Amino acid sequence: MRHSPQQQGVKGPSQQLKMRDSSINMSALVAFWVTALLYGMNVIVFACAIRVLYYRGVIGFNRVIFAAATMQFILATGFNITCLLQLIKGFITEGNTPDGPLLYFRNAGSLEHVIQEGLYFTNSIIGDGILIWRLHILWRHNWLISGPFILLLCGAAICSYMGLSYQARFSPTVLESLGNWLLSMLSLSLSTQLGATLLIAYRIWADTAWGTKYTMMVFWIIIESGALYGFTTAIFLGLHLANAHASAIPGAALGQICAIIPTSIIVRVGLAKSSAMTSFPSFRVSGTCAQDSSQGTKYGRNDTVQLKSTHRITTTENTFVGSEGDDEGLV
C-alpha cells in the first residue's frame, strides 16, 4: 500500500511552500524588531556623541564629523520609519487576505521598500566616506593611500543607485540584474571597510607612542568597530548569495549599524581621552626648549621625540572627535 508524502511523514510540495512563505513573514517580523532595538541604541549613541562634541567647544566642532553624524542619524530615523510602515501595511492593510502579507513582502518594488533601500545605500556611502576621510587625514593627505578607496566608494555608489533603479521597476525579468548590482555594492563596501580599517589601525599603531593606554584603546576601538561592521556585511552577503529569506535580518540591522559605528567611535575615543590622556601634559614651546605647563619642567631639543609623540596622539584624537580651533581637525 502506497502512502502519500503526508502519511509517510515527508513534507509535500504544498507544505514546503507554506513553510517557505511563513519564513518570509517571520524574517520580516524579526528584521523589524532588530531594527527597532538598534535604533534605540542609535538614539543614545547620537546623543552621547553630540555631548562629546559640545564639550570640546562650539568653535571646535569638527564640521565634517558633526554633519556626517547628524545626516546618518536622520537617515537611520527614516529607515526605521519605513520599516514601521512596511510592518503596518504588510500585516494590517494587506492582512485582510490570506496571502496579503506574503505578496507584499515578496514585492521588493513597493514604495516603502525602495525608499528603505535608498536610505540604507546613502547611509552606507556616507559611513564609508567618513572612514576614507579619516584614513586620508591620518595618512597625511596621501592620495596614493586614499585614492583607491575613493574609487571603491564611487563604484559602490554607482552600483547602489543602479540597483535601486532596477528595484523601483521590480519584476521577475530584472531580478537577476538587481541581484548582481546589490552583490557588487556589498563587495565593494566590504572591501572598503576592511581595507581602510586595517590601514587606519596600522597608522595609529606605527605613528604614536605605542604602549600608552590611550593609543591602545583607540587602536582596539577602530579594530572592533570595523570588525562588527564588516562581519555584519559579510553575513548579509553570504545569506544573499544563498537566497535565504533570513538575509532580511542582517540587511535591516545594517541600516542602523552603518550609522551607529561611526558615531560610537566619536563617543568611545572621547571617553578614552578623558580617562587616559591625563598622563600626557600640555606643552608650551618657546625658542629652543619646551615647558611643561603643569609642572614647569623644561625640555631641550633632545626631547623632541616625546613632544612629537604627544602631537601625533592629539592629531589622532582630533581626527575622530574634532578639535578646538584646529584646522587639521576641520578638514
C-alpha positions as CSV (number, residue, x, y, z in Angstrom):
1,M,0.0,0.0,0.0
2,R,1.4,3.4,-1.0
3,H,1.3,6.3,1.4
4,S,1.1,9.9,0.4
5,P,4.0,12.1,1.4
6,Q,2.0,13.5,4.3
7,Q,1.2,10.0,5.6
8,Q,4.8,8.9,5.3
9,G,5.8,11.9,7.4
10,V,7.5,13.6,4.4
11,K,6.5,17.2,3.7
12,G,4.8,17.5,0.3
13,P,5.3,20.5,-2.0
14,S,2.4,22.4,-0.6
15,Q,3.7,22.0,2.9
16,Q,7.2,23.1,1.9
17,L,5.7,26.1,0.1
18,K,3.7,27.1,3.2
19,M,6.9,26.8,5.4
20,R,8.8,28.9,2.9
21,D,6.1,31.5,2.8
22,S,5.9,31.7,6.6
23,S,9.6,32.2,6.8
24,I,9.3,35.3,4.7
25,N,6.8,36.8,7.2
26,M,8.8,35.6,10.2
27,S,12.0,37.1,8.7
28,A,10.2,40.4,8.2
29,L,9.0,40.5,11.8
30,V,12.4,39.7,13.3
31,A,14.1,42.2,11.0
32,F,11.8,45.0,12.1
33,W,12.3,44.0,15.8
34,V,16.1,44.1,15.4
35,T,15.8,47.5,13.6
36,A,13.8,48.9,16.5
37,L,16.3,47.7,19.1
38,L,19.3,49.1,17.2
39,Y,17.5,52.4,16.5
40,G,17.0,52.9,20.3
41,M,20.8,52.3,20.6
42,N,21.4,54.7,17.8
43,V,19.4,57.5,19.6
44,I,21.5,57.0,22.8
45,V,24.8,56.9,20.9
46,F,24.0,60.0,18.8
47,A,23.0,62.0,22.0
48,C,26.3,61.0,23.6
49,A,28.3,62.0,20.5
50,I,26.7,65.4,20.5
51,R,27.6,65.8,24.1
52,V,31.2,64.8,23.5
53,L,31.5,67.2,20.6
54,Y,29.8,70.0,22.5
55,Y,32.2,69.8,25.5
56,R,35.1,70.2,23.1
57,G,33.8,73.7,22.5
58,V,31.3,75.1,20.0
59,I,34.1,76.7,18.0
60,G,36.0,73.4,17.9
61,F,33.1,71.4,16.5
62,N,34.6,69.2,13.8
63,R,32.2,70.2,11.0
64,V,32.8,67.1,8.9
65,I,32.2,64.7,11.8
66,F,29.2,66.6,13.2
67,A,27.5,67.0,9.8
68,A,28.0,63.3,8.9
69,A,26.8,62.1,12.3
70,T,23.7,64.2,12.1
71,M,22.9,63.2,8.5
72,Q,23.4,59.5,9.3
73,F,21.1,59.8,12.3
74,I,18.4,61.4,10.1
75,L,18.7,58.6,7.5
76,A,18.6,55.9,10.2
77,T,15.4,57.5,11.6
78,G,13.9,57.4,8.1
79,F,15.0,53.8,7.7
80,N,13.2,52.9,11.0
81,I,10.1,54.7,9.9
82,T,9.9,52.9,6.6
83,C,10.3,49.6,8.5
84,L,7.3,50.5,10.6
85,L,5.3,51.5,7.6
86,Q,6.1,48.1,6.0
87,L,5.0,46.3,9.1
88,I,1.7,48.2,9.2
89,K,1.0,47.7,5.5
90,G,2.1,44.1,5.3
91,F,0.3,42.7,8.4
92,I,-2.6,45.2,8.8
93,T,-3.5,46.9,5.5
94,E,-2.8,43.8,3.4
95,G,-3.6,41.3,6.2
96,N,-7.3,41.1,5.2
97,T,-6.5,38.4,2.6
98,P,-4.7,35.1,3.3
99,D,-1.8,35.8,1.0
100,G,-1.7,39.5,1.5
101,P,1.4,39.8,3.8
102,L,3.2,37.2,1.7
103,L,2.6,39.0,-1.6
104,Y,3.5,42.4,-0.1
105,F,6.9,41.3,1.4
106,R,7.8,39.4,-1.7
107,N,7.3,42.6,-3.7
108,A,10.7,44.3,-3.4
109,G,9.5,47.1,-5.7
110,S,7.0,48.5,-3.2
111,L,7.4,52.2,-2.5
112,E,8.3,51.7,1.2
113,H,10.9,49.0,0.3
114,V,12.5,51.2,-2.4
115,I,12.7,54.2,0.0
116,Q,14.2,52.0,2.7
117,E,16.9,50.6,0.4
118,G,17.7,54.1,-0.8
119,L,18.1,55.4,2.8
120,Y,20.4,52.4,3.6
121,F,22.5,52.9,0.5
122,T,23.0,56.6,1.2
123,N,23.8,56.0,4.8
124,S,26.3,53.3,3.9
125,I,28.0,55.6,1.4
126,I,28.3,58.4,4.0
127,G,29.7,55.9,6.6
128,D,32.3,54.6,4.1
129,G,33.1,58.1,3.1
130,I,33.9,59.2,6.7
131,L,36.1,56.1,7.1
132,I,38.0,57.1,4.0
133,W,38.2,60.8,5.2
134,R,39.8,59.6,8.5
135,L,42.2,57.4,6.5
136,H,43.2,60.4,4.4
137,I,43.8,62.6,7.4
138,L,45.8,60.1,9.4
139,W,48.0,59.2,6.4
140,R,48.7,63.0,6.0
141,H,46.7,63.5,2.8
142,N,48.5,60.8,0.9
143,W,46.3,60.3,-2.2
144,L,48.2,57.1,-3.1
145,I,46.7,55.5,0.0
146,S,43.2,57.1,0.0
147,G,42.8,57.3,-3.8
148,P,41.9,53.6,-4.4
149,F,39.4,53.7,-1.6
150,I,37.7,56.7,-3.2
151,L,37.4,54.8,-6.4
152,L,35.9,51.9,-4.5
153,L,33.4,54.3,-2.8
154,C,32.4,55.7,-6.2
155,G,31.9,52.2,-7.6
156,A,29.8,51.3,-4.6
157,A,27.6,54.4,-5.1
158,I,27.1,53.7,-8.8
159,C,26.2,50.0,-8.0
160,S,23.8,51.1,-5.2
161,Y,21.8,53.6,-7.2
162,M,21.8,51.4,-10.4
163,G,20.4,48.6,-8.3
164,L,17.9,51.0,-6.8
165,S,16.7,51.9,-10.3
166,Y,16.1,48.3,-11.1
167,Q,14.3,47.7,-7.8
168,A,11.9,50.6,-8.5
169,R,10.7,48.8,-11.5
170,F,10.9,45.4,-9.9
171,S,9.7,42.3,-11.9
172,P,11.0,38.8,-12.5
173,T,12.8,40.0,-15.6
174,V,15.1,42.4,-13.7
175,L,15.6,40.2,-10.6
176,E,19.0,38.8,-11.8
177,S,20.3,42.3,-12.7
178,L,19.1,43.6,-9.3
179,G,20.9,40.9,-7.5
180,N,24.2,41.5,-9.5
181,W,24.1,45.2,-8.7
182,L,23.5,44.5,-5.0
183,L,26.2,41.9,-4.9
184,S,28.7,44.3,-6.4
185,M,27.8,47.1,-4.0
186,L,28.2,44.8,-0.9
187,S,31.5,43.5,-2.2
188,L,32.9,47.0,-2.8
189,S,31.7,48.3,0.5
190,L,33.1,45.3,2.4
191,S,36.5,45.8,0.7
192,T,36.5,49.5,1.7
193,Q,35.6,48.8,5.3
194,L,38.2,46.1,5.9
195,G,41.0,47.7,4.0
196,A,40.5,51.3,5.4
197,T,40.1,50.0,8.9
198,L,43.3,48.0,8.8
199,L,45.3,50.9,7.4
200,I,43.9,53.3,10.0
201,A,44.7,50.9,12.8
202,Y,48.2,50.4,11.4
203,R,48.8,54.1,11.2
204,I,47.8,54.6,14.8
205,W,50.0,51.7,15.9
206,A,53.0,52.9,13.9
207,D,52.7,56.6,14.3
208,T,52.0,57.2,18.0
209,A,53.5,56.2,21.4
210,W,52.6,52.6,21.2
211,G,52.1,51.1,24.7
212,T,50.3,54.0,26.2
213,K,46.8,53.3,27.5
214,Y,45.2,55.9,25.2
215,T,46.8,54.6,22.0
216,M,45.9,51.0,22.7
217,M,42.3,52.0,23.5
218,V,41.9,53.9,20.2
219,F,43.6,51.1,18.3
220,W,41.2,48.4,19.6
221,I,38.2,50.8,19.2
222,I,38.9,51.0,15.5
223,I,39.5,47.3,15.1
224,E,36.4,46.3,17.0
225,S,34.2,48.8,15.2
226,G,35.4,47.8,11.7
227,A,35.1,44.1,12.6
228,L,31.5,44.4,13.7
229,Y,30.5,46.4,10.6
230,G,32.4,44.1,8.2
231,F,31.1,40.9,10.0
232,T,27.5,42.0,9.6
233,T,28.0,42.9,6.0
234,A,29.7,39.5,5.3
235,I,26.7,37.7,6.9
236,F,24.3,39.7,4.8
237,L,26.3,39.0,1.7
238,G,26.5,35.2,2.5
239,L,22.8,34.9,3.1
240,H,22.0,36.9,0.0
241,L,24.1,34.6,-2.1
242,A,22.3,31.6,-0.6
243,N,18.9,33.3,-1.5
244,A,17.9,32.9,2.1
245,H,14.9,34.9,3.4
246,A,16.8,35.4,6.7
247,S,19.1,37.9,4.8
248,A,16.4,40.5,5.6
249,I,17.6,40.4,9.3
250,P,21.2,41.4,8.9
251,G,20.1,43.7,6.0
252,A,17.8,45.6,8.3
253,A,20.5,45.6,11.0
254,L,22.9,47.2,8.6
255,G,20.5,50.1,8.1
256,Q,21.2,51.1,11.7
257,I,24.8,49.7,12.2
258,C,26.2,51.8,9.4
259,A,25.1,54.9,11.4
260,I,25.9,53.5,14.9
261,I,29.5,52.5,14.2
262,P,30.9,55.9,13.1
263,T,29.1,57.8,15.8
264,S,30.1,55.3,18.5
265,I,33.8,55.9,17.6
266,I,33.3,59.6,18.5
267,V,31.9,58.6,21.9
268,R,34.4,55.9,22.7
269,V,37.5,57.9,21.6
270,G,36.2,60.9,23.5
271,L,35.8,58.7,26.7
272,A,39.2,57.1,26.1
273,K,40.8,60.5,26.0
274,S,39.1,61.6,29.2
275,S,40.3,58.5,31.1
276,A,43.7,58.0,29.7
277,M,45.2,61.3,28.4
278,T,46.0,62.7,31.9
279,S,49.4,61.1,31.6
280,F,50.2,63.5,28.7
281,P,50.9,67.0,29.9
282,S,50.4,70.1,27.8
283,F,53.5,71.7,26.4
284,R,54.3,75.4,25.7
285,V,57.1,75.6,23.1
286,S,59.3,78.7,23.0
287,G,62.7,79.1,21.3
288,T,65.0,76.1,21.9
289,C,63.1,74.5,24.7
290,A,59.6,73.3,25.7
291,Q,58.0,73.9,29.0
292,D,55.5,71.6,30.8
293,S,52.7,73.9,31.8
294,S,51.6,71.6,34.6
295,Q,54.9,71.2,36.3
296,G,57.2,73.9,34.9
297,T,59.7,71.3,33.7
298,K,61.8,72.4,30.8
299,Y,62.8,70.1,27.9
300,G,65.6,70.7,25.4
301,R,66.0,69.8,21.8
302,N,66.8,66.2,22.7
303,D,63.3,65.7,24.0
304,T,61.6,66.4,20.6
305,V,60.6,62.7,20.3
306,Q,58.3,62.9,23.3
307,L,56.8,66.2,22.0
308,K,56.3,64.8,18.6
309,S,54.6,61.7,20.0
310,T,52.2,63.8,22.1
311,H,51.4,65.9,19.0
312,R,50.6,62.8,16.9
313,I,48.3,61.4,19.6
314,T,46.5,64.8,19.6
315,T,46.2,64.7,15.8
316,T,44.8,61.2,16.0
317,E,42.2,62.2,18.5
318,N,41.2,65.3,16.5
319,T,40.6,63.1,13.5
320,F,37.9,61.2,15.4
321,V,36.3,63.7,17.8
322,G,37.3,67.1,16.5
323,S,39.4,69.8,17.9
324,E,39.3,73.3,19.4
325,G,40.1,75.6,16.6
326,D,42.5,73.1,15.0
327,D,42.4,73.5,11.2
328,E,43.6,69.9,10.7
329,G,40.7,68.6,12.6
330,L,38.3,70.6,10.5
331,V,39.4,69.4,7.1
